[in-house]
Amino acid sequence: MENGPIPVEQAESMMREYDLYMLAHGIDMAKQTQSVSFTGKELMSWLTGVMPYADELRICLGAYANGLPLASRTTVILWPYKDGQPATQPLAVGKDGESDKIPPYNNGGLNP
């Protein structure tokens, strides 16, 4: 099913399959990011501000670079797109040049 809710059982099954896939590759899931959480109020505020300029929201996978507190941990980046490209927003009055790219969203909590 594309672009819609899925049954809870399907979501739970998909998450179990991911764990099994990682375990089959020797990954200890107790030491890996299994989910990323965002607070509803802050996320909705950001979405409300950026989605008028976007036609899709891509959830990209990423990892923190070495030297950062969460080095090598995986995360997600929420990136608004418009017409297949990173979304932009109109420039502020008096600013020259092209439209500004909308910064992606992260700063979620890693679990575990």
N, CA, C and O atoms as a GROMACS GRO file, in nm:
protein
  448
    1MET      N    1   0.085  -0.118   0.000
    1MET     CA    2   0.000   0.000   0.000
    1MET      C    3   0.089   0.123   0.000
    1MET      O    4   0.181   0.134   0.081
    2GLU      N    5   0.062   0.214  -0.087
    2GLU     CA    6   0.142   0.335  -0.098
    2GLU      C    7   0.065   0.455  -0.044
    2GLU      O    8  -0.054   0.471  -0.072
    3ASN      N    9   0.135   0.539   0.033
    3ASN     CA   10   0.077   0.664   0.083
    3ASN      C   11  -0.048   0.645   0.167
    3ASN      O   12  -0.150   0.709   0.142
    4GLY      N   13  -0.040   0.558   0.264
    4GLY     CA   14  -0.154   0.541   0.352
    4GLY      C   15  -0.119   0.459   0.474
    4GLY      O   16  -0.011   0.399   0.481
    5PRO      N   17  -0.209   0.457   0.568
    5PRO     CA   18  -0.187   0.377   0.688
    5PRO      C   19  -0.176   0.229   0.654
    5PRO      O   20  -0.232   0.182   0.554
    6ILE      N   21  -0.104   0.156   0.738
    6ILE     CA   22  -0.094   0.011   0.724
    6ILE      C   23  -0.140  -0.051   0.855
    6ILE      O   24  -0.138   0.015   0.959
    7PRO      N   25  -0.181  -0.176   0.852
    7PRO     CA   26  -0.221  -0.242   0.976
    7PRO      C   27  -0.105  -0.251   1.074
    7PRO      O   28   0.011  -0.265   1.035
    8VAL      N   29  -0.137  -0.243   1.202
    8VAL     CA   30  -0.036  -0.254   1.307
    8VAL      C   31   0.044  -0.383   1.292
    8VAL      O   32   0.167  -0.382   1.306
    9GLU      N   33  -0.023  -0.492   1.263
    9GLU     CA   34   0.044  -0.621   1.248
    9GLU      C   35   0.148  -0.616   1.136
    9GLU      O   36   0.256  -0.675   1.148
   10GLN      N   37   0.116  -0.548   1.028
   10GLN     CA   38   0.211  -0.537   0.916
   10GLN      C   39   0.333  -0.455   0.959
   10GLN      O   40   0.446  -0.492   0.926
   11ALA      N   41   0.312  -0.347   1.030
   11ALA     CA   42   0.423  -0.265   1.076
   11ALA      C   43   0.513  -0.344   1.170
   11ALA      O   44   0.635  -0.339   1.160
   12GLU      N   45   0.451  -0.418   1.263
   12GLU     CA   46   0.530  -0.499   1.356
   12GLU      C   47   0.608  -0.607   1.281
   12GLU      O   48   0.723  -0.634   1.315
   13SER      N   49   0.547  -0.669   1.182
   13SER     CA   50   0.614  -0.771   1.102
   13SER      C   51   0.732  -0.712   1.025
   13SER      O   52   0.839  -0.773   1.019
   14MET      N   53   0.714  -0.595   0.968
   14MET     CA   54   0.821  -0.530   0.893
   14MET      C   55   0.939  -0.498   0.984
   14MET      O   56   1.055  -0.514   0.944
   15MET      N   57   0.911  -0.454   1.105
   15MET     CA   58   1.017  -0.422   1.199
   15MET      C   59   1.092  -0.549   1.243
   15MET      O   60   1.214  -0.548   1.257
   16ARG      N   61   1.019  -0.658   1.264
   16ARG     CA   62   1.083  -0.785   1.297
   16ARG      C   63   1.172  -0.832   1.182
   16ARG      O   64   1.283  -0.880   1.205
   17GLU      N   65   1.124  -0.819   1.059
   17GLU     CA   66   1.203  -0.860   0.942
   17GLU      C   67   1.331  -0.780   0.932
   17GLU      O   68   1.436  -0.834   0.895
   18TYR      N   69   1.325  -0.651   0.964
   18TYR     CA   70   1.445  -0.567   0.962
   18TYR      C   71   1.546  -0.617   1.065
   18TYR      O   72   1.664  -0.630   1.036
   19ASP      N   73   1.497  -0.646   1.186
   19ASP     CA   74   1.585  -0.699   1.290
   19ASP      C   75   1.650  -0.830   1.245
   19ASP      O   76   1.771  -0.849   1.263
   20LEU      N   77   1.572  -0.920   1.187
   20LEU     CA   78   1.625  -1.047   1.139
   20LEU      C   79   1.729  -1.027   1.029
   20LEU      O   80   1.831  -1.095   1.027
   21TYR      N   81   1.702  -0.935   0.940
   21TYR     CA   82   1.797  -0.902   0.833
   21TYR      C   83   1.930  -0.855   0.892
   21TYR      O   84   2.036  -0.901   0.851
   22MET      N   85   1.923  -0.765   0.988
   22MET     CA   86   2.045  -0.712   1.048
   22MET      C   87   2.119  -0.821   1.127
   22MET      O   88   2.241  -0.831   1.119
   23LEU      N   89   2.045  -0.902   1.201
   23LEU     CA   90   2.107  -1.011   1.277
   23LEU      C   91   2.176  -1.110   1.184
   23LEU      O   92   2.283  -1.162   1.218
   24ALA      N   93   2.117  -1.136   1.068
   24ALA     CA   94   2.177  -1.227   0.970
   24ALA      C   95   2.310  -1.173   0.917
   24ALA      O   96   2.392  -1.249   0.865
   25HIS      N   97   2.330  -1.043   0.930
   25HIS     CA   98   2.455  -0.981   0.887
   25HIS      C   99   2.549  -0.953   1.004
   25HIS      O  100   2.646  -0.878   0.991
   26GLY      N  101   2.519  -1.015   1.117
   26GLY     CA  102   2.607  -1.003   1.232
   26GLY      C  103   2.595  -0.874   1.310
   26GLY      O  104   2.685  -0.840   1.386
   27ILE      N  105   2.487  -0.801   1.293
   27ILE     CA  106   2.468  -0.673   1.362
   27ILE      C  107   2.393  -0.698   1.493
   27ILE      O  108   2.287  -0.759   1.493
   28ASP      N  109   2.449  -0.650   1.603
   28ASP     CA  110   2.384  -0.660   1.734
   28ASP      C  111   2.284  -0.545   1.745
   28ASP      O  112   2.323  -0.430   1.766
   29MET      N  113   2.156  -0.575   1.730
   29MET     CA  114   2.054  -0.471   1.728
   29MET      C  115   2.038  -0.399   1.862
   29MET      O  116   1.980  -0.290   1.866
   30ALA      N  117   2.087  -0.457   1.971
   30ALA     CA  118   2.080  -0.389   2.100
   30ALA      C  119   2.172  -0.265   2.101
   30ALA      O  120   2.158  -0.177   2.186
   31LYS      N  121   2.266  -0.261   2.005
   31LYS     CA  122   2.359  -0.148   1.997
   31LYS      C  123   2.331  -0.059   1.877
   31LYS      O  124   2.411   0.030   1.846
   32GLN      N  125   2.220  -0.080   1.810
   32GLN     CA  126   2.187  -0.006   1.689
   32GLN      C  127   2.061   0.079   1.709
   32GLN      O  128   1.976   0.047   1.792
   33THR      N  129   2.052   0.184   1.632
   33THR     CA  130   1.931   0.265   1.633
   33THR      C  131   1.817   0.181   1.576
   33THR      O  132   1.829   0.126   1.467
   34GLN      N  133   1.709   0.171   1.650
   34GLN     CA  134   1.593   0.096   1.603
   34GLN      C  135   1.477   0.188   1.567
   34GLN      O  136   1.386   0.148   1.494
   35SER      N  137   1.482   0.309   1.618
   35SER     CA  138   1.382   0.408   1.580
   35SER      C  139   1.433   0.546   1.616
   35SER      O  140   1.524   0.561   1.698
   36VAL      N  141   1.374   0.646   1.554
   36VAL     CA  142   1.406   0.785   1.582
   36VAL      C  143   1.274   0.852   1.617
   36VAL      O  144   1.176   0.842   1.542
   37SER      N  145   1.271   0.921   1.730
   37SER     CA  146   1.145   0.983   1.773
   37SER      C  147   1.154   1.135   1.767
   37SER      O  148   1.260   1.194   1.789
   38PHE      N  149   1.041   1.196   1.737
   38PHE     CA  150   1.028   1.341   1.732
   38PHE      C  151   0.908   1.380   1.817
   38PHE      O  152   0.809   1.307   1.820
   39THR      N  153   0.916   1.493   1.884
   39THR     CA  154   0.801   1.539   1.959
   39THR      C  155   0.696   1.592   1.862
   39THR      O  156   0.729   1.661   1.765
   40GLY      N  157   0.572   1.560   1.889
   40GLY     CA  158   0.463   1.596   1.798
   40GLY      C  159   0.450   1.745   1.773
   40GLY      O  160   0.436   1.787   1.658
   41LYS      N  161   0.454   1.824   1.878
   41LYS     CA  162   0.432   1.969   1.865
   41LYS      C  163   0.537   2.035   1.776
   41LYS      O  164   0.504   2.111   1.685
   42GLU      N  165   0.664   2.005   1.802
   42GLU     CA  166   0.772   2.067   1.725
   42GLU      C  167   0.773   2.019   1.580
   42GLU      O  168   0.793   2.098   1.488
   43LEU      N  169   0.750   1.889   1.561
   43LEU     CA  170   0.747   1.835   1.425
   43LEU      C  171   0.630   1.894   1.346
   43LEU      O  172   0.648   1.934   1.231
   44MET      N  173   0.514   1.899   1.406
   44MET     CA  174   0.397   1.955   1.335
   44MET      C  175   0.417   2.102   1.302
   44MET      O  176   0.376   2.148   1.196
   45SER      N  177   0.480   2.175   1.392
   45SER     CA  178   0.507   2.317   1.365
   45SER      C  179   0.598   2.332   1.244
   45SER      O  180   0.574   2.416   1.157
   46TRP      N  181   0.704   2.249   1.238
   46TRP     CA  182   0.796   2.253   1.124
   46TRP      C  183   0.725   2.213   0.996
   46TRP      O  184   0.738   2.280   0.894
   47LEU      N  185   0.649   2.102   1.001
   47LEU     CA  186   0.576   2.056   0.882
   47LEU      C  187   0.478   2.162   0.831
   47LEU      O  188   0.467   2.184   0.711
   48THR      N  189   0.407   2.225   0.922
   48THR     CA  190   0.312   2.329   0.884
   48THR      C  191   0.382   2.444   0.812
   48THR      O  192   0.326   2.503   0.719
   49GLY      N  193   0.502   2.475   0.854
   49GLY     CA  194   0.577   2.585   0.792
   49GLY      C  195   0.638   2.552   0.658
   49GLY      O  196   0.652   2.641   0.573
   50VAL      N  197   0.676   2.425   0.635
   50VAL     CA  198   0.748   2.392   0.512
   50VAL      C  199   0.664   2.324   0.405
   50VAL      O  200   0.693   2.339   0.286
   51MET      N  201   0.561   2.250   0.443
   51MET     CA  202   0.488   2.172   0.344
   51MET      C  203   0.410   2.256   0.241
   51MET      O  204   0.378   2.204   0.134
   52PRO      N  205   0.377   2.382   0.269
   52PRO     CA  206   0.318   2.460   0.161
   52PRO      C  207   0.411   2.478   0.040
   52PRO      O  208   0.365   2.510  -0.069
   53TYR      N  209   0.540   2.457   0.060
   53TYR     CA  210   0.638   2.472  -0.048
   53TYR      C  211   0.683   2.338  -0.105
   53TYR      O  212   0.771   2.334  -0.191
   54ALA      N  213   0.623   2.228  -0.058
   54ALA     CA  214   0.668   2.094  -0.097
   54ALA      C  215   0.550   2.010  -0.144
   54ALA      O  216   0.435   2.037  -0.109
   55ASP      N  217   0.581   1.906  -0.224
   55ASP     CA  218   0.476   1.813  -0.265
   55ASP      C  219   0.505   1.671  -0.216
   55ASP      O  220   0.426   1.579  -0.240
   56GLU      N  221   0.618   1.653  -0.147
   56GLU     CA  222   0.648   1.524  -0.085
   56GLU      C  223   0.745   1.546   0.030
   56GLU      O  224   0.814   1.647   0.037
   57LEU      N  225   0.748   1.448   0.119
   57LEU     CA  226   0.843   1.449   0.229
   57LEU      C  227   0.922   1.320   0.221
   57LEU      O  228   0.867   1.211   0.235
   58ARG      N  229   1.052   1.332   0.198
   58ARG     CA  230   1.138   1.214   0.192
   58ARG      C  231   1.197   1.189   0.330
   58ARG      O  232   1.243   1.281   0.397
   59ILE      N  233   1.195   1.065   0.370
   59ILE     CA  234   1.258   1.026   0.495
   59ILE      C  235   1.385   0.951   0.455
   59ILE      O  236   1.382   0.835   0.414
   60CYS      N  237   1.497   1.021   0.469
   60CYS     CA  238   1.626   0.970   0.425
   60CYS      C  239   1.701   0.908   0.544
   60CYS      O  240   1.688   0.954   0.657
   61LEU      N  241   1.777   0.804   0.516
   61LEU     CA  242   1.859   0.742   0.618
   61LEU      C  243   1.996   0.808   0.619
   61LEU      O  244   2.048   0.848   0.515
   62GLY      N  245   2.054   0.819   0.737
   62GLY     CA  246   2.186   0.880   0.750
   62GLY      C  247   2.258   0.824   0.870
   62GLY      O  248   2.202   0.746   0.947
   63ALA      N  249   2.384   0.863   0.886
   63ALA     CA  250   2.465   0.821   1.001
   63ALA      C  251   2.544   0.942   1.049
   63ALA      O  252   2.587   1.026   0.969
   64TYR      N  253   2.562   0.949   1.179
   64TYR     CA  254   2.643   1.057   1.236
   64TYR      C  255   2.790   1.030   1.205
   64TYR      O  256   2.837   0.917   1.216
   65ALA      N  257   2.861   1.136   1.168
   65ALA     CA  258   3.002   1.124   1.130
   65ALA      C  259   3.091   1.102   1.252
   65ALA      O  260   3.055   1.138   1.364
   66ASN      N  261   3.206   1.044   1.228
   66ASN     CA  262   3.305   1.026   1.335
   66ASN      C  263   3.337   1.161   1.398
   66ASN      O  264   3.340   1.263   1.329
   67GLY      N  265   3.361   1.160   1.526
   67GLY     CA  266   3.391   1.283   1.598
   67GLY      C  267   3.269   1.346   1.662
   67GLY      O  268   3.283   1.432   1.750
   68LEU      N  269   3.150   1.306   1.620
   68LEU     CA  270   3.028   1.358   1.681
   68LEU      C  271   2.988   1.266   1.797
   68LEU      O  272   3.026   1.149   1.799
   69PRO      N  273   2.912   1.318   1.893
   69PRO     CA  274   2.874   1.236   2.008
   69PRO      C  275   2.805   1.105   1.971
   69PRO      O  276   2.821   1.006   2.042
   70LEU      N  277   2.731   1.101   1.865
   70LEU     CA  278   2.657   0.981   1.826
   70LEU      C  279   2.723   0.911   1.706
   70LEU      O  280   2.654   0.849   1.626
   71ALA      N  281   2.854   0.921   1.694
   71ALA     CA  282   2.927   0.867   1.580
   71ALA      C  283   2.883   0.726   1.545
   71ALA      O  284   2.872   0.639   1.632
   72SER      N  285   2.859   0.705   1.417
   72SER     CA  286   2.822   0.577   1.358
   72SER      C  287   2.680   0.533   1.387
   72SER      O  288   2.639   0.428   1.338
   73ARG      N  289   2.604   0.607   1.464
   73ARG     CA  290   2.464   0.572   1.488
   73ARG      C  291   2.382   0.618   1.367
   73ARG      O  292   2.410   0.723   1.309
   74THR      N  293   2.282   0.540   1.331
   74THR     CA  294   2.196   0.578   1.219
   74THR      C  295   2.087   0.673   1.266
   74THR      O  296   2.053   0.677   1.384
   75THR      N  297   2.034   0.749   1.172
   75THR     CA  298   1.928   0.843   1.200
   75THR      C  299   1.845   0.861   1.075
   75THR      O  300   1.873   0.800   0.972
   76VAL      N  301   1.744   0.944   1.082
   76VAL     CA  302   1.665   0.980   0.965
   76VAL      C  303   1.669   1.131   0.948
   76VAL      O  304   1.682   1.207   1.044
   77ILE      N  305   1.657   1.173   0.824
   77ILE     CA  306   1.650   1.314   0.790
   77ILE      C  307   1.519   1.335   0.716
   77ILE      O  308   1.494   1.268   0.615
   78LEU      N  309   1.436   1.424   0.764
   78LEU     CA  310   1.309   1.456   0.698
   78LEU      C  311   1.336   1.570   0.603
   78LEU      O  312   1.372   1.681   0.645
   79TRP      N  313   1.318   1.544   0.473
   79TRP     CA  314   1.357   1.641   0.372
   79TRP      C  315   1.239   1.671   0.279
   79TRP      O  316   1.195   1.582   0.206
   80PRO      N  317   1.189   1.794   0.282
   80PRO     CA  318   1.079   1.830   0.192
   80PRO      C  319   1.130   1.846   0.048
   80PRO      O  320   1.234   1.907   0.023
   81TYR      N  321   1.053   1.790  -0.045
   81TYR     CA  322   1.087   1.797  -0.188
   81TYR      C  323   0.970   1.856  -0.266
   81TYR      O  324   0.854   1.843  -0.226
   82LYS      N  325   1.003   1.919  -0.377
   82LYS     CA  326   0.903   1.973  -0.470
   82LYS      C  327   0.948   1.938  -0.611
   82LYS      O  328   1.060   1.971  -0.650
   83ASP      N  329   0.863   1.873  -0.686
   83ASP     CA  330   0.893   1.835  -0.824
   83ASP      C  331   1.025   1.757  -0.835
   83ASP      O  332   1.102   1.777  -0.929
   84GLY      N  333   1.050   1.668  -0.739
   84GLY     CA  334   1.166   1.583  -0.743
   84GLY      C  335   1.297   1.647  -0.700
   84GLY      O  336   1.402   1.585  -0.712
   85GLN      N  337   1.292   1.768  -0.648
   85GLN     CA  338   1.411   1.840  -0.603
   85GLN      C  339   1.390   1.889  -0.460
   85GLN      O  340   1.276   1.906  -0.417
   86PRO      N  341   1.500   1.912  -0.385
   86PRO     CA  342   1.481   1.971  -0.252
   86PRO      C  343   1.397   2.099  -0.262
   86PRO      O  344   1.423   2.186  -0.346
   87ALA      N  345   1.299   2.109  -0.176
   87ALA     CA  346   1.207   2.222  -0.180
   87ALA      C  347   1.277   2.352  -0.141
   87ALA      O  348   1.372   2.353  -0.063
   88THR      N  349   1.228   2.460  -0.197
   88THR     CA  350   1.278   2.593  -0.164
   88THR      C  351   1.162   2.678  -0.116
   88THR      O  352   1.045   2.648  -0.141
   89GLN      N  353   1.196   2.785  -0.047
   89GLN     CA  354   1.094   2.878  -0.004
   89GLN      C  355   1.128   3.015  -0.061
   89GLN      O  356   1.244   3.043  -0.090
   90PRO      N  357   1.027   3.100  -0.078
   90PRO     CA  358   1.053   3.232  -0.134
   90PRO      C  359   1.155   3.308  -0.050
   90PRO      O  360   1.164   3.290   0.072
   91LEU      N  361   1.229   3.393  -0.116
   91LEU     CA  362   1.327   3.476  -0.046
   91LEU      C  363   1.259   3.580   0.040
   91LEU      O  364   1.148   3.624   0.011
   92ALA      N  365   1.327   3.619   0.144
   92ALA     CA  366   1.278   3.728   0.227
   92ALA      C  367   1.284   3.857   0.146
   92ALA      O  368   1.368   3.870   0.056
   93VAL      N  369   1.199   3.951   0.176
   93VAL     CA  370   1.196   4.079   0.106
   93VAL      C  371   1.332   4.146   0.115
   93VAL      O  372   1.390   4.156   0.223
   94GLY      N  373   1.383   4.192   0.002
   94GLY     CA  374   1.510   4.262  -0.002
   94GLY      C  375   1.630   4.172  -0.019
   94GLY      O  376   1.743   4.222  -0.023
   95LYS      N  377   1.611   4.043  -0.029
   95LYS     CA  378   1.722   3.949  -0.045
   95LYS      C  379   1.737   3.916  -0.193
   95LYS      O  380   1.638   3.888  -0.261
   96ASP      N  381   1.860   3.918  -0.244
   96ASP     CA  382   1.886   3.889  -0.384
   96ASP      C  383   1.921   3.743  -0.404
   96ASP      O  384   1.961   3.675  -0.310
   97GLY      N  385   1.907   3.695  -0.527
   97GLY     CA  386   1.950   3.560  -0.561
   97GLY      C  387   1.835   3.463  -0.574
   97GLY      O  388   1.719   3.503  -0.586
   98GLU      N  389   1.869   3.334  -0.570
   98GLU     CA  390   1.769   3.229  -0.584
   98GLU      C  391   1.693   3.207  -0.454
   98GLU      O  392   1.730   3.260  -0.349
   99SER      N  393   1.589   3.129  -0.463
   99SER     CA  394   1.514   3.093  -0.343
   99SER      C  395   1.602   3.012  -0.249
   99SER      O  396   1.695   2.944  -0.292
  100ASP      N  397   1.571   3.019  -0.122
  100ASP     CA  398   1.646   2.945  -0.021
  100ASP      C  399   1.597   2.801  -0.013
  100ASP      O  400   1.477   2.776  -0.010
  101LYS      N  401   1.692   2.705  -0.009
  101LYS     CA  402   1.653   2.566   0.014
  101LYS      C  403   1.602   2.553   0.157
  101LYS      O  404   1.658   2.612   0.250
  102ILE      N  405   1.498   2.475   0.175
  102ILE     CA  406   1.444   2.453   0.308
  102ILE      C  407   1.534   2.354   0.381
  102ILE      O  408   1.560   2.245   0.329
  103PRO      N  409   1.582   2.390   0.499
  103PRO     CA  410   1.668   2.297   0.572
  103PRO      C  411   1.592   2.170   0.613
  103PRO      O  412   1.478   2.179   0.659
  104PRO      N  413   1.653   2.053   0.597
  104PRO     CA  414   1.590   1.929   0.642
  104PRO      C  415   1.576   1.928   0.794
  104PRO      O  416   1.634   2.011   0.864
  105TYR      N  417   1.497   1.835   0.843
  105TYR     CA  418   1.469   1.824   0.987
  105TYR      C  419   1.532   1.697   1.042
  105TYR      O  420   1.527   1.592   0.979
  106ASN      N  421   1.592   1.708   1.161
  106ASN     CA  422   1.645   1.590   1.229
  106ASN      C  423   1.629   1.615   1.378
  106ASN      O  424   1.518   1.637   1.424
  107ASN      N  425   1.735   1.611   1.453
  107ASN     CA  426   1.731   1.632   1.599
  107ASN      C  427   1.629   1.544   1.670
  107ASN      O  428   1.567   1.586   1.767
  108GLY      N  429   1.612   1.423   1.620
  108GLY     CA  430   1.524   1.328   1.687
  108GLY      C  431   1.598   1.253   1.796
  108GLY      O  432   1.720   1.258   1.807
  109GLY      N  433   1.521   1.184   1.875
  109GLY     CA  434   1.580   1.101   1.979
  109GLY      C  435   1.604   0.961   1.924
  109GLY      O  436   1.516   0.901   1.862
  110LEU      N  437   1.725   0.908   1.946
  110LEU     CA  438   1.758   0.774   1.897
  110LEU      C  439   1.717   0.670   2.000
  110LEU      O  440   1.741   0.687   2.120
  111ASN      N  441   1.655   0.563   1.955
  111ASN     CA  442   1.612   0.456   2.043
  111ASN      C  443   1.669   0.323   1.995
  111ASN      O  444   1.643   0.292   1.878
  112PRO      N  445   1.742   0.243   2.066
  112PRO     CA  446   1.784   0.273   2.203
  112PRO      C  447   1.897   0.373   2.203
  112PRO      O  448   1.946   0.410   2.310
   0.00000   0.00000   0.00000
